[in-house]
């Protein structure tokens, strides 16, 4: 049996044992949420739209910032600490992620 090229490329991201969503899906949800707002998203709005708690959101956002996929920009209001936006690398990653997600979903479907 040949190894899955998507899991080779993303390594430990896909090796999760979550009951409902795996790490790759959560990262895709975060990137999609940030992409939809051109002004950027606050951590609270990311948490609400992706259904994550504060600790999980911090973990994923820190990981994405270290990988240079997401950057923290200056806040628009005085109460905000930062707004998160996609970098150029993040745009490419999201585009590739959407393509691979589509490929994997179609390959998982049973042909009737």
Secondary structure as the mmCIF struct_conf table of DSSP 4:
data_model
#
loop_
_struct_conf.conf_type_id
_struct_conf.id
_struct_conf.beg_label_comp_id
_struct_conf.beg_label_asym_id
_struct_conf.beg_label_seq_id
_struct_conf.end_label_comp_id
_struct_conf.end_label_asym_id
_struct_conf.end_label_seq_id
HELX_LH_PP_P HELX_LH_PP_P1 UNK A 2 UNK A 4
HELX_RH_AL_P HELX_RH_AL_P1 UNK A 5 UNK A 10
HELX_RH_3T_P HELX_RH_3T_P1 UNK A 11 UNK A 14
BEND BEND1 UNK A 19 UNK A 20
HELX_RH_AL_P HELX_RH_AL_P2 UNK A 23 UNK A 36
TURN_TY1_P TURN_TY1_P1 UNK A 38 UNK A 39
STRN STRN1 UNK A 41 UNK A 41
HELX_RH_AL_P HELX_RH_AL_P3 UNK A 43 UNK A 50
TURN_TY1_P TURN_TY1_P2 UNK A 51 UNK A 51
HELX_RH_AL_P HELX_RH_AL_P4 UNK A 54 UNK A 66
TURN_TY1_P TURN_TY1_P3 UNK A 67 UNK A 68
BEND BEND2 UNK A 69 UNK A 69
STRN STRN2 UNK A 70 UNK A 73
BEND BEND3 UNK A 76 UNK A 77
TURN_TY1_P TURN_TY1_P4 UNK A 78 UNK A 79
BEND BEND4 UNK A 81 UNK A 81
STRN STRN3 UNK A 83 UNK A 86
HELX_RH_AL_P HELX_RH_AL_P5 UNK A 88 UNK A 108
BEND BEND5 UNK A 109 UNK A 109
HELX_LH_PP_P HELX_LH_PP_P2 UNK A 110 UNK A 111
#
